[in-house]
Amino acid sequence: MAEKTYDKKLHIQTTGVREWGKREKAYNRYEPTPYAALEKLFTKYKLSQVDHVVDYGSGRGRVAFFIHHHFNIPVTGVEANDRTLDEAMKNKQSYRRKRQHLKAPISFEFALAEQYEIDDLATCFYFFNPFSVQIFKQVIRNIHQSVKRNERTVELILYYPLPEFKEYLKMHTDFEMIQRIPTPGDHGKYGKFVIYRLQQATYEQSV
Ligand SMILES: C[S@@+](CC[C@H](N)C(=O)[O-])C[C@H]1O[C@@H](n2cnc3c(N)ncnc32)[C@H](O)[C@@H]1O
């Protein structure tokens, strides 16, 4: 389904891009995950009713709405651009008007991902290249801290995973790559999802 048609179905507007000014080198621009990629992801990767997803750099909220619509589970978007966050909040109003029957919460937080205080019930963390690997490392440390406070298995979904992100997870953490899901279209070697898992018992050895 085309991007705008899918947006219409969810009563949201998430197409387009938004650049940061030149000063924000570590923060990447807004650009949504293609719907076709999300459809492919969730034919191969399943979320369950006990999951709670955090989308780091949630933009206008496409991933959050898509997951909420399909799984009716709690979803939190974290976004640092105030204009983009406002658009996500407007989307939430129009999405919610038609989805009052879905009881799971959906929320958007105005925060820097690296400073965001993780809900210790969150189980799945989504990243579509939102920021530099330095910020990613801090976010992963925060996830480890959260897992120490409340022991649980957590998973990461990386869309368009760059080598330095994979390298960091492989060399410096106990996250294990468990799945690779190629996406439709011609997006080159990075056009895929990779899923990582931190199993409950292994977190203690991690940084
Ligand atoms: C490539 S977009 C991904 C949007 C959405 N996750 C999706 O897949 O449709 C990356 C988003 O991350 C946001 N971002 C960049 N740096 C951030 C930071 N440090 N903290 C929170 N959000 C950030 C950008 O403003 C942008 O909206």
The ligand as a Gaussian input file, in Angstrom:
#p B3LYP/6-31G(d) Opt

LIG

0 1
 C       15.058000       8.541000      10.732000
 S       13.829000       9.281000      11.784000
 C       12.918000       7.856000      12.295000
 C       11.458000       8.134000      12.607000
 C       10.631000       6.954000      13.097000
 N       11.305000       6.190000      14.114000
 C       10.299000       6.015000      11.955000
 O       11.022000       5.032000      11.806000
 O        9.335000       6.256000      11.221000
 C       14.844000       9.721000      13.203000
 C       14.166000      10.638000      14.220000
 O       15.007000      10.719000      15.367000
 C       14.915000      12.046000      15.912000
 N       16.108000      12.259000      16.751000
 C       17.363000      12.554000      16.340000
 N       18.202000      12.641000      17.398000
 C       17.449000      12.419000      18.509000
 C       17.743000      12.360000      19.906000
 N       18.974000      12.565000      20.387000
 N       16.753000      12.079000      20.759000
 C       15.481000      11.856000      20.303000
 N       15.143000      11.917000      18.995000
 C       16.114000      12.175000      18.097000
 C       14.819000      12.918000      14.671000
 O       14.306000      14.181000      14.963000
 C       13.911000      12.069000      13.776000
 O       12.570000      12.424000      13.962000

